[in-house]
Amino acid sequence: MDAALEFCRHLPHEVRRVGGSLPWRVGVLVLALVANIGFYLPAVPSGMPGAGVVGIDKIVHLVVFALTVWAAGRLLAPRRRFPMGWVVIVAAGHALLIELIQLVLLPERGAEGADILLDVIGIALGVGLWIGERLRREHAVVPTESERTSTEPLLDERR
């Protein structure tokens, strides 16, 4: 429990350090989580735009999982990659849970292997977006004074 509290205590500092706003990152993750509620609806609402388009549910699975994993990574793992592994594990478990619930509890909906496949591809896309953003930010972040002084001897050794 102490580790979780310590993690939460350092999170705002890490988000600011990589150049972000904690409220915006929380907001994007909340939006992504709200979008996940659609997977648990008894039936797709008929009045929604695109509801009759064949394959739109597959695109929704891909996009919602990519957005959720990317947003969770931005919030929970702004500088370190360890929590991202947990994000991936939870997202994969969620993908399986969705299909299990649709199979057992929602007779109007059906479980499909293609949905799980697209969820996994969405997870990979979300991780890729998170990695890409981190790499882009690493090249743009100016090191702090303590980081500069700790790396100066290494730079002198290379000369």
C-alpha beads as a LAMMPS data file, in Angstrom:
LAMMPS data file: protein, C-alpha beads

159 atoms
158 bonds

1 atom types
1 bond types

-500.0 500.0 xlo xhi
-500.0 500.0 ylo yhi
-500.0 500.0 zlo zhi

Masses

1 110.0

Atoms # bond

1 1 1 0.000 0.000 0.000
2 1 1 2.892 2.345 0.762
3 1 1 4.252 1.816 -2.749
4 1 1 0.907 2.834 -4.276
5 1 1 0.740 5.966 -2.131
6 1 1 4.325 6.838 -3.036
7 1 1 3.517 6.323 -6.717
8 1 1 0.488 8.642 -6.481
9 1 1 2.513 11.243 -4.610
10 1 1 5.183 11.411 -7.339
11 1 1 2.787 11.235 -10.288
12 1 1 1.942 14.972 -10.586
13 1 1 5.662 15.848 -10.511
14 1 1 6.460 13.278 -13.202
15 1 1 3.629 14.486 -15.426
16 1 1 4.786 18.108 -15.100
17 1 1 8.369 17.051 -15.745
18 1 1 7.569 15.438 -19.084
19 1 1 5.476 18.420 -20.070
20 1 1 1.865 17.752 -19.389
21 1 1 -1.162 18.674 -17.392
22 1 1 -2.433 16.162 -14.851
23 1 1 -6.095 17.287 -15.185
24 1 1 -5.976 16.889 -18.987
25 1 1 -4.425 13.440 -18.714
26 1 1 -7.038 12.383 -16.165
27 1 1 -9.778 13.812 -18.390
28 1 1 -8.637 11.883 -21.464
29 1 1 -8.463 8.651 -19.463
30 1 1 -11.953 9.233 -18.021
31 1 1 -13.264 9.839 -21.561
32 1 1 -11.673 6.579 -22.713
33 1 1 -13.115 4.665 -19.774
34 1 1 -16.587 6.089 -20.450
35 1 1 -16.269 4.910 -24.066
36 1 1 -15.644 1.393 -22.716
37 1 1 -19.140 1.372 -21.197
38 1 1 -20.525 0.845 -24.690
39 1 1 -19.120 -2.679 -24.713
40 1 1 -21.493 -3.597 -21.885
41 1 1 -24.720 -2.230 -23.381
42 1 1 -27.349 -4.929 -24.010
43 1 1 -27.658 -3.845 -27.647
44 1 1 -26.112 -1.262 -29.913
45 1 1 -28.482 1.735 -29.963
46 1 1 -30.153 1.861 -33.385
47 1 1 -30.286 5.652 -33.516
48 1 1 -26.508 6.062 -33.312
49 1 1 -24.758 7.305 -36.446
50 1 1 -23.010 4.429 -38.190
51 1 1 -24.868 1.757 -36.181
52 1 1 -25.925 -0.017 -39.379
53 1 1 -22.480 0.069 -41.005
54 1 1 -21.003 -3.403 -41.320
55 1 1 -17.761 -3.744 -39.348
56 1 1 -18.122 -0.495 -37.400
57 1 1 -18.063 -2.456 -34.134
58 1 1 -14.603 -3.787 -35.045
59 1 1 -13.311 -0.267 -35.644
60 1 1 -14.811 0.809 -32.312
61 1 1 -13.004 -2.034 -30.516
62 1 1 -9.691 -1.025 -32.104
63 1 1 -10.030 2.711 -31.456
64 1 1 -11.420 2.474 -27.911
65 1 1 -8.709 0.062 -26.773
66 1 1 -5.960 2.131 -28.408
67 1 1 -7.283 5.308 -26.771
68 1 1 -7.678 3.633 -23.376
69 1 1 -4.174 2.126 -23.298
70 1 1 -2.536 5.305 -24.613
71 1 1 -4.407 7.506 -22.109
72 1 1 -3.675 5.163 -19.190
73 1 1 -0.017 5.057 -20.162
74 1 1 0.188 8.840 -20.367
75 1 1 -1.268 9.149 -16.885
76 1 1 0.237 6.178 -15.054
77 1 1 3.611 5.850 -16.751
78 1 1 4.742 9.301 -17.920
79 1 1 8.447 8.542 -17.372
80 1 1 8.754 4.914 -16.363
81 1 1 7.632 1.932 -18.344
82 1 1 6.892 -0.571 -15.526
83 1 1 3.262 0.475 -14.910
84 1 1 2.643 0.180 -18.652
85 1 1 2.981 -3.593 -18.398
86 1 1 0.159 -3.592 -15.880
87 1 1 -1.928 -1.392 -18.176
88 1 1 -1.480 -3.941 -20.976
89 1 1 -2.352 -6.877 -18.694
90 1 1 -5.493 -5.147 -17.385
91 1 1 -6.548 -4.139 -20.914
92 1 1 -6.112 -7.704 -22.199
93 1 1 -8.121 -9.033 -19.254
94 1 1 -10.798 -6.437 -19.973
95 1 1 -10.956 -7.568 -23.615
96 1 1 -11.605 -11.147 -22.505
97 1 1 -14.115 -10.028 -19.861
98 1 1 -16.114 -8.046 -22.428
99 1 1 -16.556 -11.060 -24.671
100 1 1 -17.324 -13.371 -21.744
101 1 1 -20.026 -11.016 -20.461
102 1 1 -21.465 -10.603 -23.951
103 1 1 -21.561 -14.387 -24.347
104 1 1 -23.088 -15.217 -20.955
105 1 1 -25.134 -12.194 -19.865
106 1 1 -26.076 -10.291 -23.017
107 1 1 -28.016 -12.585 -25.374
108 1 1 -28.581 -9.752 -27.885
109 1 1 -24.817 -9.435 -28.258
110 1 1 -22.435 -12.194 -29.184
111 1 1 -18.848 -13.013 -28.314
112 1 1 -16.530 -12.896 -31.303
113 1 1 -12.894 -13.851 -31.603
114 1 1 -12.423 -11.018 -34.091
115 1 1 -13.361 -8.533 -31.365
116 1 1 -10.644 -9.921 -29.083
117 1 1 -8.141 -9.794 -31.945
118 1 1 -8.951 -6.154 -32.654
119 1 1 -8.821 -5.357 -28.934
120 1 1 -5.290 -6.799 -28.819
121 1 1 -4.308 -4.851 -31.940
122 1 1 -5.779 -1.732 -30.296
123 1 1 -3.721 -2.432 -27.170
124 1 1 -0.574 -2.722 -29.304
125 1 1 -1.480 0.494 -31.138
126 1 1 -2.009 2.293 -27.817
127 1 1 1.379 1.089 -26.544
128 1 1 2.970 2.177 -29.823
129 1 1 1.447 5.649 -29.539
130 1 1 2.635 5.883 -25.923
131 1 1 6.177 4.829 -26.892
132 1 1 6.194 7.254 -29.820
133 1 1 5.104 10.116 -27.607
134 1 1 7.778 9.252 -25.028
135 1 1 10.496 9.113 -27.675
136 1 1 9.382 12.439 -29.113
137 1 1 9.374 14.036 -25.662
138 1 1 12.766 12.550 -24.706
139 1 1 14.354 14.403 -27.586
140 1 1 12.625 17.637 -26.603
141 1 1 13.132 17.544 -22.803
142 1 1 15.953 19.667 -21.455
143 1 1 17.801 17.884 -18.615
144 1 1 17.674 19.392 -15.141
145 1 1 20.804 20.763 -13.469
146 1 1 21.275 17.619 -11.362
147 1 1 20.927 15.403 -14.441
148 1 1 23.432 17.514 -16.373
149 1 1 26.029 17.349 -13.618
150 1 1 25.555 13.596 -13.164
151 1 1 26.132 12.924 -16.886
152 1 1 29.041 15.327 -17.413
153 1 1 31.702 12.819 -16.293
154 1 1 30.277 10.322 -18.773
155 1 1 30.528 12.870 -21.544
156 1 1 34.139 13.676 -20.595
157 1 1 35.070 9.974 -20.737
158 1 1 33.801 9.700 -24.328
159 1 1 36.054 12.494 -25.586

Bonds

1 1 1 2
2 1 2 3
3 1 3 4
4 1 4 5
5 1 5 6
6 1 6 7
7 1 7 8
8 1 8 9
9 1 9 10
10 1 10 11
11 1 11 12
12 1 12 13
13 1 13 14
14 1 14 15
15 1 15 16
16 1 16 17
17 1 17 18
18 1 18 19
19 1 19 20
20 1 20 21
21 1 21 22
22 1 22 23
23 1 23 24
24 1 24 25
25 1 25 26
26 1 26 27
27 1 27 28
28 1 28 29
29 1 29 30
30 1 30 31
31 1 31 32
32 1 32 33
33 1 33 34
34 1 34 35
35 1 35 36
36 1 36 37
37 1 37 38
38 1 38 39
39 1 39 40
40 1 40 41
41 1 41 42
42 1 42 43
43 1 43 44
44 1 44 45
45 1 45 46
46 1 46 47
47 1 47 48
48 1 48 49
49 1 49 50
50 1 50 51
51 1 51 52
52 1 52 53
53 1 53 54
54 1 54 55
55 1 55 56
56 1 56 57
57 1 57 58
58 1 58 59
59 1 59 60
60 1 60 61
61 1 61 62
62 1 62 63
63 1 63 64
64 1 64 65
65 1 65 66
66 1 66 67
67 1 67 68
68 1 68 69
69 1 69 70
70 1 70 71
71 1 71 72
72 1 72 73
73 1 73 74
74 1 74 75
75 1 75 76
76 1 76 77
77 1 77 78
78 1 78 79
79 1 79 80
80 1 80 81
81 1 81 82
82 1 82 83
83 1 83 84
84 1 84 85
85 1 85 86
86 1 86 87
87 1 87 88
88 1 88 89
89 1 89 90
90 1 90 91
91 1 91 92
92 1 92 93
93 1 93 94
94 1 94 95
95 1 95 96
96 1 96 97
97 1 97 98
98 1 98 99
99 1 99 100
100 1 100 101
101 1 101 102
102 1 102 103
103 1 103 104
104 1 104 105
105 1 105 106
106 1 106 107
107 1 107 108
108 1 108 109
109 1 109 110
110 1 110 111
111 1 111 112
112 1 112 113
113 1 113 114
114 1 114 115
115 1 115 116
116 1 116 117
117 1 117 118
118 1 118 119
119 1 119 120
120 1 120 121
121 1 121 122
122 1 122 123
123 1 123 124
124 1 124 125
125 1 125 126
126 1 126 127
127 1 127 128
128 1 128 129
129 1 129 130
130 1 130 131
131 1 131 132
132 1 132 133
133 1 133 134
134 1 134 135
135 1 135 136
136 1 136 137
137 1 137 138
138 1 138 139
139 1 139 140
140 1 140 141
141 1 141 142
142 1 142 143
143 1 143 144
144 1 144 145
145 1 145 146
146 1 146 147
147 1 147 148
148 1 148 149
149 1 149 150
150 1 150 151
151 1 151 152
152 1 152 153
153 1 153 154
154 1 154 155
155 1 155 156
156 1 156 157
157 1 157 158
158 1 158 159
